[in-house]
Amino acid sequence: MRADRVLRLALFSAGVALLASALHARTPALLPIVRVGPNAHISAAKPSTMHGEGAIAADPTDARRLLVCSMFFDETIDQGIVVYASHDAGAHWDRTFETPADHESGDPACAFGSDGVAYLTMIPNGMPPAQIRMTMWRSKDGGQTWNAAGMFGFLDRESIVVDGTGGRFHNRVYVHGAVFPGVTDGPSVSAVRLYASADGGRTFGPPVERVSPHPQYIFPMGNSAILSDGRWVAVFGEFKELGDSADRRRTVAPFSPPPEPEGAWIRVIASDDGGDSLNSPVTVSGWHVPNHPIRQSSEVATIAADGTKGPFGDRLYVVWPDSRFGGTDVLFSYSADRGQTWAPPIVVNDDRAPAAPAAAPNHLLPAVAVNAAGIVAVSWLDRRDAPDNLGWRERVRVSLDGGETFLASSVVGEAPARFDGDERWPSFAYTGGGGSRIGGGGLLRVNILAPHHLYFPGDYAWITAGADGVFHPYWIDNRTGWPQVWTAPVQVAASAIRNGSAELADLEDLTSLTELKWLSSNYDRDAHTASVTVRLDNTSRRTLLGPFKIRLIRSDSDLAAVEVIGASNGLTGPGAVWDVTTFIDGSTLEPDSSSRAFTLTFKLNDLRPLLEHHGQNGFRLVASLSRVLGRIAK
């Protein structure tokens, strides 16, 4: 169902206007279906080593097999890569791979193929990017042992995905990332670069690229996903303008001080021919890029695809950090047409109302996955309970209806990351000056540093779903004093379902065929309730049949937390349903006919002073997005 068919309703004190900008979601009533298991200490084999960004992968052939690849920071080699494997669904973990002291490396990526083969790669540091050759490692035993396979050129923030569709590109291995000046031609040229392997990562063909025209600039790179017909789709960020440094040999990231403007786009790019070419990119949303040095937050988007044959098969989901509302929020959008168009973004973190923007926390490292039941899970490091806006705790929030509405978030981390003076600060150093081969000249220099990942654990994190449908998030916290890697099983006792419930699953979307016609509205200041009286008009040439249900998708207010009063299904937020069948004679709406008048009522909780958000139509008391559901006569 296309996003532009969503019915737009907005209630103001003077009347009703149609709006399409409702982005904050009030948490619906939580059904007891999300169960979080005990936290598992993945990196216990390296308990006194700082870990950072990484990924977690699940074997699609065996729910017991999981794989984690992570950066670590060592005081003798700076940074390296370590791999942990589990053969009991994440309860216990073994260290199975580690870069040696003379192989400083970063940006790990790992994945499973549909045949159970595991893949691993990383960036070798210490040389100019144009000279780097990256190795693809393979494991046939679930990540216990590893062998070097094919090689390919430099990629930054690289990721791996394997086609498991059974189609013409089945088992094709894709690895992609971004490339920058010094790798591409010109001082300000950046590109999305994709390598594909048709023999299980043993050899790779020449890369294909999409170059970002100056002054635009691709940064950062996200991951990729595969649709049922073999379409490869990747997500990335692209700055609208990126300046050159004084010597024009490098670029300067335009991280604006808060409040950050919409200085970039979130985009996706696809290949339909197995990686031989790239299609033109598609914009998901404008992007207010968080200033990560100030907010201690990241800038990487992630993507997932519904690989099931359920009601949302081939739907794509993207999450990213965004600062348009004052803090750093987790924004979410979906595409129901293979990435061609995208729904207006919503805020997934459920802590915004009624917090004032100045007090909004800076959440970080969102990730998204879809399980075998078609359920969408979004994970992130949440700072709502951190007074210093530095600590965090892992949370997960799930959607049962293809990303239209979400259940309340669940706390996953049993302990938070805290910065109260007891955390450990590993150090590393670099030298230069004098006759140094790199960075020579002037006096000899020695700088001792604490890793910049101390307050935000890398550029990306991950969540995956096992073959049994259990979600497994990857996160870092320092409950032991050292930043370590953790996971926990997250089970969702449900399946994805159209329109959010079995009662509504067989109904058709009538939104594009109907209109809610405003008749009157009222705001009771004493009771803090806002109501609108409307009628349902059939604006199409089709005959529409009952039952007729109006399902709330999102609601918002400039002044309060919004609660639905009198919904037929008892819900008070997104997912609330008004059954208006009794207001339609004979449960039939002929072309150009109307229902009798009915009233929708909202309660405004935690009312706060008027803010500076009003426009020509005044303050938004209530703004909502809804769908009209029913049947079309054949």
C-alpha positions in Angstrom: 0.0 0.0 0.0 1.5 3.3 -1.1 2.3 5.8 1.5 0.6 8.6 -0.4 -2.7 6.7 0.1 -2.6 7.3 3.8 -5.4 9.5 5.0 -4.2 12.7 6.5 -6.1 14.3 9.3 -5.0 17.1 11.5 -7.2 18.9 14.1 -6.5 22.4 15.2 -8.4 24.6 17.7 -10.0 26.5 14.8 -10.7 23.6 12.6 -9.2 20.7 10.7 -6.4 20.7 8.1 -4.9 17.8 6.2 -1.3 17.2 7.1 1.3 14.7 6.1 4.1 15.5 8.6 3.1 13.6 11.7 6.4 11.9 12.7 6.1 11.2 16.4 4.3 8.1 17.5 2.5 7.6 20.9 3.1 4.0 22.1 0.2 1.7 21.7 -0.9 -0.7 24.3 1.7 -3.4 24.6 0.7 -7.0 24.1 2.7 -9.5 26.2 4.4 -11.0 23.1 8.0 -9.7 23.2 10.2 -11.7 25.5 13.9 -10.8 26.1 16.2 -13.6 27.3 19.3 -13.3 29.4 22.3 -11.2 28.3 25.2 -13.2 26.8 28.7 -11.9 27.2 30.1 -12.4 23.7 33.6 -11.0 24.2 34.3 -12.8 27.6 37.4 -14.3 26.0 38.9 -10.8 25.9 37.5 -9.3 29.1 40.1 -6.5 29.5 40.0 -5.3 25.9 37.9 -2.4 24.6 35.6 -3.5 21.8 33.8 -1.3 19.3 31.7 -1.4 16.2 30.8 -4.7 14.7 28.1 -7.0 13.3 26.2 -10.1 14.2 25.0 -12.7 11.6 22.7 -15.8 11.8 23.1 -19.0 9.8 19.8 -19.3 7.7 20.2 -23.1 7.7 20.8 -23.6 11.5 19.3 -21.4 14.2 22.0 -22.6 16.6 24.8 -20.9 14.7 25.6 -17.2 15.2 28.6 -15.1 14.2 30.0 -11.8 15.6 32.8 -9.8 14.1 34.0 -6.8 16.1 36.7 -4.2 16.3 38.9 -4.2 19.4 41.4 -1.6 20.7 44.8 -2.8 22.0 47.5 -0.7 23.6 50.2 -2.4 21.5 48.6 -2.6 18.0 46.0 0.2 18.2 43.0 -1.7 16.6 42.3 -5.1 15.3 39.4 -7.5 14.4 38.1 -10.4 16.4 35.5 -13.0 15.5 33.3 -14.9 18.0 31.1 -17.9 17.1 28.2 -19.6 18.8 26.8 -23.0 18.2 24.1 -22.9 20.8 21.9 -19.9 19.7 24.1 -17.3 21.4 24.3 -18.8 24.9 28.1 -19.4 24.7 30.7 -17.9 22.4 34.2 -19.0 21.3 36.9 -16.7 19.9 37.8 -18.1 16.5 39.7 -15.4 14.6 41.9 -12.5 15.6 44.2 -10.3 13.5 47.8 -10.5 14.6 49.8 -7.6 16.2 51.3 -6.6 12.8 48.0 -6.5 11.0 46.2 -3.4 12.3 42.6 -3.5 10.9 39.2 -1.9 11.1 35.6 -1.9 9.9 34.7 -5.6 10.1 31.9 -7.2 8.1 30.6 -10.7 8.3 27.6 -12.7 6.9 26.3 -16.2 6.3 25.2 -17.6 3.0 22.2 -19.7 2.4 24.4 -22.8 2.3 25.8 -22.1 5.8 29.1 -20.8 4.6 30.3 -17.8 6.6 32.1 -14.8 5.2 34.4 -12.2 6.8 36.3 -9.1 5.6 38.0 -6.0 7.1 40.1 -3.0 6.1 43.9 -3.4 6.6 45.2 -0.2 7.9 48.6 1.5 7.6 48.8 2.2 3.8 47.1 4.6 1.4 43.6 3.4 0.4 44.5 3.2 -3.3 47.1 0.5 -2.5 44.8 -1.6 -0.2 43.7 -5.0 -1.3 41.0 -6.5 1.0 40.7 -10.2 1.7 37.5 -12.2 1.8 37.7 -15.0 4.4 35.5 -18.1 4.3 34.4 -20.6 6.9 32.5 -23.9 6.2 32.0 -24.8 9.8 30.0 -21.9 11.2 32.9 -19.6 11.8 35.1 -22.1 13.8 37.9 -22.1 11.2 38.7 -19.6 8.5 40.5 -19.6 5.1 41.5 -16.7 2.9 39.7 -16.7 -0.4 39.3 -13.9 -3.0 40.6 -10.3 -2.9 39.2 -6.9 -4.0 40.1 -3.3 -3.8 39.6 -0.7 -1.0 36.1 -0.1 0.4 35.2 2.0 3.4 32.4 0.9 5.8 32.1 -2.2 3.7 29.4 -4.9 4.2 28.6 -8.3 2.8 25.4 -9.9 1.7 24.8 -13.2 0.0 21.9 -14.0 -2.4 19.8 -16.8 -0.9 16.7 -16.5 -3.1 17.3 -19.6 -5.2 17.1 -17.5 -8.4 19.6 -16.8 -11.1 22.0 -15.1 -8.7 21.7 -17.6 -5.9 24.7 -17.7 -3.6 26.3 -14.6 -5.3 28.4 -12.8 -2.8 28.2 -9.0 -2.8 30.6 -6.7 -0.9 30.2 -3.0 -1.2 31.3 0.3 0.5 32.3 3.8 -0.2 35.5 5.1 -1.9 37.0 8.6 -1.4 39.6 11.0 -2.9 42.8 9.2 -3.6 40.8 6.0 -4.7 38.6 7.7 -7.2 39.7 10.4 -9.6 39.7 14.0 -8.4 40.1 15.6 -5.0 36.4 15.7 -4.1 35.0 12.6 -5.8 33.3 9.9 -3.8 31.4 6.8 -4.9 29.4 3.7 -4.0 31.5 0.8 -5.1 30.2 -2.8 -5.5 32.1 -6.0 -6.1 30.3 -9.3 -6.9 31.5 -12.9 -6.7 29.8 -15.7 -8.6 31.9 -18.5 -7.0 31.4 -18.0 -3.3 33.9 -15.3 -2.7 36.8 -17.0 -4.3 37.1 -14.5 -7.1 35.6 -11.0 -7.7 34.9 -9.3 -11.0 35.7 -5.6 -11.7 33.8 -3.1 -9.5 30.9 -1.0 -10.6 30.5 2.5 -9.2 28.0 5.3 -8.8 30.0 8.5 -8.5 28.6 11.4 -6.4 29.0 14.6 -8.4 30.9 17.5 -6.7 30.0 19.2 -4.4 27.8 16.3 -3.3 29.6 13.6 -1.3 28.8 10.0 -0.2 29.2 9.6 3.5 28.6 7.3 5.2 27.9 3.9 3.6 25.2 1.6 5.0 24.6 -2.1 4.4 22.6 -3.9 1.7 19.8 -6.4 1.3 18.5 -8.8 -1.4 14.9 -9.0 -2.7 13.2 -12.2 -3.9 14.0 -11.6 -7.6 17.7 -11.1 -6.8 17.6 -7.3 -6.7 20.5 -6.0 -4.6 19.7 -2.8 -2.7 22.0 -0.7 -0.5 21.4 2.4 1.7 23.8 5.3 2.0 24.0 8.9 3.0 24.9 11.7 0.6 25.8 15.2 1.7 24.3 17.9 -0.5 27.6 19.9 -0.3 31.0 19.0 1.1 33.9 21.4 1.0 37.6 20.9 0.2 40.4 21.5 2.6 42.9 24.3 2.0 45.2 22.1 0.0 42.3 20.4 -1.9 43.7 17.0 -1.4 41.0 16.0 1.1 37.5 16.9 2.0 36.0 18.4 5.1 32.8 16.9 6.6 30.2 19.7 7.1 29.0 18.7 10.5 26.9 21.7 11.5 26.5 22.7 15.1 23.0 21.9 16.5 20.4 22.5 15.4 21.7 20.7 12.3 20.0 21.7 8.9 18.8 19.2 6.3 22.3 19.0 4.8 22.1 15.5 3.3 19.9 12.8 1.9 19.3 9.1 2.9 19.3 7.2 -0.4 19.2 3.7 -1.8 20.8 2.3 -4.9 20.1 -1.0 -6.6 21.4 -3.5 -9.1 19.2 -5.9 -11.1 21.8 -7.7 -13.0 23.9 -9.4 -10.4 26.2 -6.5 -9.8 27.2 -5.7 -13.4 25.6 -2.2 -13.2 24.0 0.1 -10.7 20.6 1.9 -11.1 20.1 5.5 -10.4 19.8 6.2 -6.7 16.4 6.9 -5.0 15.9 9.4 -2.1 14.4 7.9 1.0 14.3 11.2 3.0 16.1 14.4 3.7 18.6 14.0 6.5 19.6 16.2 9.4 23.0 14.6 10.0 23.8 14.4 13.8 27.0 16.3 14.7 28.7 13.3 16.1 31.6 15.1 18.0 29.0 17.1 19.9 26.2 14.6 20.2 28.5 11.5 20.6 26.2 9.8 18.1 26.7 8.0 14.8 25.6 8.7 11.2 25.1 5.3 9.6 21.8 4.1 8.1 20.9 0.4 7.9 18.5 -1.5 5.6 16.6 -4.8 5.8 14.3 -6.7 3.4 11.3 -8.9 4.2 12.3 -12.2 2.6 9.1 -14.1 3.5 6.1 -14.9 1.3 3.9 -13.2 3.9 1.8 -10.0 3.6 4.8 -7.8 3.4 7.2 -9.9 1.2 9.9 -7.8 -0.5 9.1 -4.7 1.7 12.3 -2.7 2.4 13.0 -1.0 5.7 15.5 1.7 6.5 16.5 3.2 9.9 18.9 6.1 10.5 19.9 8.6 13.2 18.5 12.1 12.7 18.6 15.4 14.6 15.6 17.3 13.1 13.7 17.3 16.4 16.3 18.5 18.8 18.0 15.4 20.0 19.2 12.4 18.0 16.2 10.2 17.1 15.9 6.9 15.3 14.0 7.5 12.1 12.3 4.7 10.1 10.8 4.4 6.7 9.6 1.6 4.5 9.1 0.9 0.8 6.3 -1.3 -0.5 7.5 -1.1 -4.2 11.0 -2.5 -4.1 12.6 0.8 -3.2 11.1 3.1 -5.7 9.1 5.2 -3.3 9.3 5.6 0.5 6.8 6.3 3.3 7.2 9.5 5.3 9.7 8.8 8.1 8.5 8.2 11.7 10.4 8.3 15.0 10.9 4.8 16.4 12.3 5.7 19.9 9.2 6.0 22.1 10.5 8.6 24.6 9.8 11.9 22.8 6.4 13.1 24.1 6.2 15.2 26.1 9.9 16.0 26.4 11.0 19.4 25.3 13.4 19.4 22.3 16.2 21.0 24.4 16.1 18.0 26.8 15.9 15.3 24.1 18.6 12.6 24.4 21.0 11.7 21.6 20.2 8.0 20.8 22.7 6.1 18.6 23.5 3.1 16.5 20.1 2.0 15.1 19.8 -1.2 13.2 16.9 -3.1 11.6 16.1 -6.8 10.8 13.1 -8.9 9.6 12.5 -12.4 10.9 11.0 -15.5 9.2 7.5 -14.4 10.4 7.8 -11.1 8.7 8.2 -9.1 12.0 10.3 -6.0 11.9 12.7 -5.3 14.8 14.6 -2.0 15.3 17.4 -1.9 17.9 19.3 1.1 19.2 21.4 2.4 22.1 18.9 4.5 24.1 20.0 7.4 26.3 16.6 8.4 27.8 17.7 7.3 31.3 21.2 8.8 31.1 21.2 12.2 32.9 24.6 13.0 31.4 23.4 12.1 27.8 26.4 9.9 27.5 25.4 6.5 28.9 23.0 4.1 27.1 21.0 0.9 27.3 20.1 -1.4 24.5 16.4 -1.3 23.4 14.4 -3.1 20.7 11.0 -2.2 19.2 9.0 -4.4 16.9 6.3 -3.9 14.3 3.7 -6.6 13.3 2.1 -4.7 10.4 5.0 -3.9 8.0 6.3 -0.9 9.8 3.1 1.1 10.0 2.8 0.9 13.8 5.1 -0.4 16.5 4.6 -2.0 19.9 6.3 -0.3 22.9 10.0 -0.7 23.1 11.6 -3.4 25.3 14.7 -3.0 27.4 17.3 -5.6 26.3 20.4 -4.6 28.1 20.4 -5.8 31.7 22.8 -3.1 32.6 23.6 0.3 31.1 26.8 1.8 29.8 27.9 4.4 32.4 30.5 7.1 32.6 30.8 7.8 36.3 34.6 7.5 36.7 34.8 3.8 37.0 35.1 3.0 33.3 38.5 1.9 31.9 40.3 4.1 29.4 42.6 2.2 27.1 45.2 4.2 25.3 47.0 4.2 22.0 49.6 6.6 20.6 51.1 7.8 17.3 54.4 9.3 16.4 55.6 11.5 13.6 57.7 14.4 12.6 61.5 14.4 12.0 62.4 12.0 9.3 59.2 9.9 9.6 58.2 8.3 6.3 54.6 9.3 6.8 53.9 12.7 8.5 57.6 13.7 8.6 59.1 17.1 9.2 59.5 19.4 12.2 60.0 18.2 15.8 59.5 14.6 16.7 55.9 14.1 17.9 54.3 11.6 20.3 50.6 11.8 21.0 48.8 9.5 23.5 45.1 9.2 23.0 42.0 7.5 24.3 39.9 6.0 21.5 37.2 8.2 20.2 34.8 5.3 20.4 34.8 5.6 24.2 31.6 7.6 24.3 30.0 6.2 21.1 31.0 2.6 20.4 31.7 2.9 16.7 29.9 3.9 13.5 27.5 0.9 13.4 25.9 -1.9 15.3 23.6 -4.7 14.2 20.6 -7.0 14.7 20.0 -10.3 13.0 17.2 -12.9 13.0 17.9 -16.6 13.3 16.3 -19.4 11.3 13.8 -19.9 14.2 12.7 -16.2 14.1 14.5 -15.2 17.2 16.2 -11.7 17.0 19.8 -11.3 18.2 21.0 -7.7 18.6 24.7 -6.8 18.9 25.6 -4.0 21.3 28.5 -2.6 23.4 28.3 -1.6 27.1 30.9 -1.2 29.8 29.1 -2.8 32.8 32.4 -4.7 33.5 34.4 -1.5 33.3 35.6 -2.4 29.8 33.5 -1.8 26.7 32.5 -5.4 25.8 30.2 -7.1 23.3 26.8 -8.4 24.3 23.7 -10.0 22.9 20.3 -11.4 24.1 17.6 -13.5 22.4 14.5 -11.5 21.6 11.5 -13.6 20.9 8.3 -12.2 19.4 5.3 -14.6 19.8 3.4 -13.3 16.7 3.5 -13.2 13.0 3.3 -10.2 10.6 -0.3 -9.5 9.7 -2.0 -7.0 7.3 -3.6 -4.0 9.0 -2.3 -5.2 12.4 -4.9 -7.7 13.5 -6.7 -10.9 12.3 -10.0 -9.0 12.4 -8.8 -6.5 9.8 -6.4 -8.7 7.8 -9.0 -9.4 5.0 -10.1 -5.9 4.6 -9.0 -3.8 1.7 -7.4 -0.3 1.8 -10.1 2.2 0.8 -8.1 5.3 1.7 -7.5 6.4 -1.9 -11.2 6.0 -2.7 -12.6 7.9 0.3 -12.4 11.2 2.1 -13.2 12.3 5.7 -15.2 15.5 5.3 -14.9 17.9 8.2 -18.1 19.1 9.6 -17.2 20.7 13.0 -14.6 20.5 15.7 -14.2 21.4 19.4 -11.5 21.8 22.0 -12.5 21.5 25.6 -9.8 23.3 27.5 -11.0 22.1 30.9 -11.2 18.4 30.0 -8.2 18.7 27.6 -10.1 16.9 24.9 -10.2 17.7 21.2 -12.8 16.3 18.9 -13.7 16.4 15.3 -17.1 15.6 13.6 -16.7 14.2 10.1 -18.5 12.1 7.6 -17.0 9.4 5.3 -17.4 10.2 1.6 -17.0 7.8 -1.3 -15.0 9.9 -3.8 -14.6 7.0 -6.3 -16.7 5.3 -9.0 -16.6 2.0 -7.1 -19.2 0.7 -4.7 -17.7 0.2 -1.3 -19.0 -2.4 1.2 -18.7 -2.7 5.0 -17.5 -3.3 7.5 -15.9 0.2 7.5 -13.0 0.7 9.9 -10.7 3.7 10.4 -7.3 2.6 11.7 -5.0 5.2 13.2 -1.5 4.9 11.9 0.2 7.9 13.7 -0.8 10.8 15.9 1.1 13.8 17.1 0.6 17.2 18.8 2.6 20.4 19.2 1.5 20.7 22.8 0.8 17.3 24.4 0.9 13.5 24.3 -2.2 12.4 22.3 -4.5 9.6 23.5 -7.5 8.2 21.5 -10.8 8.2 23.4 -13.4 5.6 22.5 -11.7 3.4 19.9 -13.6 0.3 19.1 -10.6 -2.0 19.9 -9.7 -0.2 23.1 -6.3 1.0 21.9 -5.3 4.6 22.6 -2.5 5.2 20.1 -1.4 3.9 16.7 -3.4 0.8 15.8 -6.6 2.3 17.4 -9.7 1.4 15.3 -13.0 3.3 14.9 -15.7 1.0 13.6 -18.0 3.4 11.6 -20.1 0.8 9.9 -23.3 1.7 11.8 -23.1 5.3 10.4 -23.5 3.9 6.8 -26.9 2.9 5.7 -27.0 -0.7 4.6 -23.2 -0.9 5.1 -22.8 0.3 1.5 -21.3 3.5 0.1 -22.3 4.0 -3.5 -20.2 6.4 -5.7 -20.5 10.0 -4.5 -22.5 9.0 -1.4 -21.7 9.8 2.3 -22.1 8.3 5.7 -23.9 10.0 8.6 -21.8 12.2 10.8 -19.6 10.7 13.5 -17.1 12.1 16.0 -13.4 11.2 16.7 -12.2 12.3 20.2 -8.6 12.7 21.5 -7.3 13.4 25.0 -4.3 15.7 25.3 -2.1 14.5 28.2 0.9 16.3 29.8 -0.1 19.6 28.2 2.8 22.0 28.0 3.1 25.7 27.1 2.7 26.8 23.5 5.8 26.2 21.5 7.2 28.0 18.5 6.0 25.4 16.0 2.9 27.1 14.8 2.3 28.0 11.2 -0.4 29.8 9.3 -3.1 27.4 10.6 -2.1 27.7 14.3 -0.8 25.2 16.8 -1.5 21.5 16.0 -3.6 20.2 18.9 -3.8 16.8 17.2 -2.4 15.7 13.9 -3.1 12.1 12.7 -2.6 9.7 9.8 -5.2 7.0 9.3 -6.4 4.4 6.8 -9.9 3.6 5.9 -10.5 -0.2 5.6 -13.4 -2.1 4.1 -14.3 -4.0 0.9 -14.8 -3.1 -2.8 -17.8 -4.5 -4.6 -16.8 -6.8 -7.4 
